[in-house]
Amino acid sequence: MVELRKRKAPAPPPVVEKKSRPAPKAKAAAAAAAAAKPAETTKEKPKSKVPEAGDAIDLDSFGGEVETHDGTKTTLKKLVEESKAGVVLFTYPKASTPGCTKQACSFRDNYSHLSSTGLTIYGLSADSTKANTTFKTKQNLPYSLLCDPSATLIGATGLKKSPKGTVRGVFAVDKKGKVLLREAGGPDATVDAVQKLVAEGSQGAEKSEKTEEADADAEEGRSEEKRENGAEEDVKKDDTKEEEEGEKTEEK
């Protein structure tokens, strides 16, 4: 009889230990932490309000510093202080171009009338002092040209293109910082707007003169009336005095 031997059970497979992953680096951890935080919304700076006719502006801070065509640094506040009644700034995109030449020459041809009420006229652009000097000399312009390469004054008036450039227009302000005029327009339209402003100023000046004359006449009339009343009082006093003296004489 054959004896059967029992087979040995096969050895179990070796257990493979799972290697733990290394801890995330500090940079990865920081990125994960940042991602977990709610995204912060960047606050946009509020846009400065564009002044309109009738508004009052702060001349001390309005528009920053610019240069005249001859290189003199100045500000709108200084220009207003030097004027008799205020300042007119007409803006133009580029010196010596056809449209800008037409506009500048129209202000030149009407200069005497436009400045008749005490307003001082200036051209304003982002051109260099050299470009504006050439422009002024070639066209024989009787007013100064202001150079604003950084467009701080142009932007303050609301006549700056985005992202770059100048809108043709006109801006006027009086001695107290009150905006008299602000509008965009073509070469002829900008001159017409200032002519209308000057006409309104002339009518206002005439009304003021008439009012002053009327007040003076009224004051003179009141003075005359006082003199007449005073004379009547003197006559009455004299009459009363004479009557009293007459009564005393009769009693004697």
C-alpha positions in Angstrom: 0.0 0.0 0.0 1.5 3.4 -1.1 1.6 6.1 1.6 0.6 9.5 0.3 2.5 12.5 1.7 0.8 15.8 2.4 2.1 18.7 0.3 3.3 21.7 2.2 1.1 24.8 1.7 2.9 27.4 -0.4 4.4 30.3 1.6 2.2 33.4 1.6 3.5 36.3 -0.6 5.5 39.0 1.2 3.5 42.0 2.4 4.5 45.1 0.6 4.4 48.1 2.9 3.1 51.2 1.3 5.6 54.0 1.5 4.0 57.2 2.9 4.4 60.2 0.7 6.7 62.9 2.0 5.0 65.9 3.6 4.2 68.7 1.1 6.8 71.4 0.8 6.2 74.7 2.5 5.5 76.4 -0.9 2.8 73.9 -1.7 1.3 74.3 1.8 1.2 78.1 1.4 -0.5 77.8 -2.0 -3.1 75.4 -0.5 -3.7 77.8 2.4 -4.1 80.7 0.0 -6.5 78.8 -2.1 -8.6 78.0 1.0 -9.0 81.7 1.7 -11.8 83.5 0.0 -10.5 85.6 -2.9 -10.2 89.2 -1.9 -11.7 91.7 -4.4 -9.4 94.6 -5.3 -11.1 97.9 -4.6 -11.0 100.2 -7.6 -10.3 103.8 -6.8 -13.3 106.0 -7.4 -13.0 108.0 -10.5 -12.8 111.8 -9.9 -15.9 113.6 -10.9 -15.6 115.6 -14.1 -16.6 119.2 -13.4 -19.5 120.7 -15.3 -20.6 124.3 -15.9 -21.8 125.7 -12.6 -19.6 123.5 -10.4 -16.9 124.9 -8.1 -13.4 123.4 -8.3 -10.5 123.6 -5.8 -8.0 125.6 -7.7 -5.2 124.7 -5.2 -5.2 121.0 -6.4 -6.8 121.1 -9.8 -4.8 119.8 -12.7 -1.3 119.8 -11.3 1.7 121.5 -12.9 2.1 122.3 -16.6 4.5 124.3 -18.7 4.0 127.3 -21.0 5.4 126.9 -24.5 8.5 128.8 -23.4 9.2 126.4 -20.5 7.8 128.3 -17.6 6.2 126.0 -15.0 2.7 127.1 -13.9 -0.6 125.9 -12.6 -4.3 126.7 -13.3 -4.4 128.5 -10.0 -1.6 130.8 -11.0 -3.1 131.5 -14.4 -6.5 132.4 -12.8 -4.8 134.7 -10.3 -3.0 136.5 -13.1 -6.2 137.0 -15.1 -8.8 139.7 -14.7 -11.9 137.6 -14.9 -10.9 134.0 -15.3 -9.3 131.6 -17.8 -10.3 129.9 -21.0 -8.5 126.7 -22.0 -9.1 125.3 -25.5 -7.8 121.8 -25.9 -6.4 120.4 -29.1 -5.0 116.9 -30.0 -1.7 117.8 -31.8 0.0 121.0 -32.7 0.3 122.0 -36.4 -2.2 119.5 -37.7 -5.0 120.8 -40.0 -7.9 120.7 -37.5 -5.8 122.2 -34.6 -4.4 124.9 -36.9 -7.9 125.9 -37.9 -9.0 126.0 -34.2 -5.9 128.0 -33.0 -6.2 130.5 -35.8 -9.9 131.0 -35.2 -9.1 131.9 -31.6 -6.4 134.1 -32.9 -8.7 136.0 -35.3 -11.3 136.5 -32.6 -8.9 137.1 -29.8 -9.7 140.8 -29.1 -13.4 140.0 -28.7 -13.0 136.8 -26.7 -10.7 138.5 -24.2 -12.8 141.7 -24.0 -14.5 140.8 -20.7 -11.2 140.0 -18.9 -10.9 136.3 -19.7 -7.4 135.1 -20.6 -7.1 132.6 -23.5 -4.8 129.6 -23.5 -4.3 126.7 -25.8 -3.7 123.3 -24.0 -2.3 120.1 -25.4 0.0 117.2 -24.6 2.6 118.5 -27.0 6.2 119.3 -26.1 7.4 122.9 -25.5 9.3 122.7 -28.8 6.3 121.6 -30.8 4.1 124.3 -29.3 6.7 127.0 -29.7 6.9 126.2 -33.4 3.2 126.2 -33.7 2.8 129.5 -31.9 5.5 131.2 -34.0 4.4 129.9 -37.3 0.7 130.8 -36.8 1.5 134.1 -35.0 -0.7 133.3 -32.1 -1.3 136.1 -29.6 -1.9 133.8 -26.6 0.3 131.3 -24.7 0.2 127.6 -25.3 0.3 125.2 -22.4 2.2 121.9 -22.6 0.8 119.0 -20.5 2.6 115.8 -21.6 1.3 113.8 -18.6 -2.3 115.1 -19.3 -2.9 115.9 -15.6 -4.7 119.2 -16.4 -6.3 117.8 -19.6 -7.6 114.9 -17.6 -8.9 117.1 -14.8 -11.1 119.0 -17.3 -12.5 115.7 -18.6 -11.1 116.2 -22.0 -8.6 113.3 -22.1 -9.1 110.3 -24.4 -8.7 106.8 -22.9 -6.1 105.4 -22.7 -4.2 108.2 -24.5 -4.9 111.4 -26.4 -6.7 114.7 -26.1 -10.4 115.5 -26.9 -10.8 118.8 -28.7 -12.9 121.1 -26.5 -13.0 124.1 -24.2 -13.0 124.7 -20.5 -13.5 128.0 -18.7 -13.3 129.0 -15.0 -13.8 132.3 -13.2 -11.7 133.9 -10.5 -13.6 132.1 -7.7 -13.1 128.7 -9.2 -16.6 128.4 -10.7 -16.7 126.5 -14.0 -18.2 128.7 -16.6 -18.0 126.3 -19.6 -16.9 122.7 -20.3 -17.7 121.0 -23.6 -16.1 119.0 -26.4 -16.5 120.2 -30.0 -14.9 121.0 -33.3 -12.7 123.9 -34.2 -15.6 126.3 -34.9 -17.8 125.0 -32.1 -15.2 125.7 -29.4 -14.8 129.3 -30.5 -18.6 129.8 -30.7 -19.0 128.5 -27.2 -16.6 131.1 -25.8 -18.2 133.8 -27.9 -21.6 132.9 -26.3 -19.9 133.0 -22.9 -18.4 136.5 -23.6 -21.8 137.8 -24.8 -23.5 136.6 -21.6 -20.7 138.2 -19.6 -21.2 141.5 -21.5 -24.9 141.5 -20.9 -24.3 140.8 -17.2 -21.8 143.7 -17.0 -24.3 146.1 -18.7 -27.0 145.0 -16.2 -24.6 145.5 -13.3 -23.7 149.0 -14.6 -27.3 149.9 -15.0 -28.1 148.6 -11.5 -25.2 150.7 -10.1 -26.4 153.8 -11.9 -29.9 153.2 -10.7 -28.6 152.8 -7.1 -26.6 155.9 -7.4 -29.6 157.9 -8.7 -31.7 156.6 -5.9 -29.1 157.5 -3.3 -28.8 161.0 -4.8 -32.6 161.3 -4.7 -32.7 160.3 -1.1 -29.9 162.8 -0.3 -31.8 165.6 -2.1 -35.0 164.7 -0.2 -33.1 164.8 3.1 -31.8 168.2 2.2 -35.2 169.5 1.2 -36.7 168.1 4.4 -33.9 169.7 6.4 -34.6 173.0 4.8 -38.3 172.8 5.6 -37.5 172.0 9.2 -35.2 175.0 9.4 -38.0 177.2 8.0 -40.5 175.8 10.5 -38.1 176.4 13.4 -37.5 180.0 12.2 -41.3 180.6 11.9 -41.9 179.2 15.4 -39.1 181.3 16.8 -40.5 184.5 15.2 -44.0 183.7 16.6 -42.6 183.3 20.1 -40.7 186.5 19.9 -43.8 188.3 18.6 -45.9 187.0 21.5 -43.3 188.2 24.0 -43.3 191.6 22.4 -47.1 191.9 22.6 -47.0 190.9 26.3 -44.6 193.7 27.1 
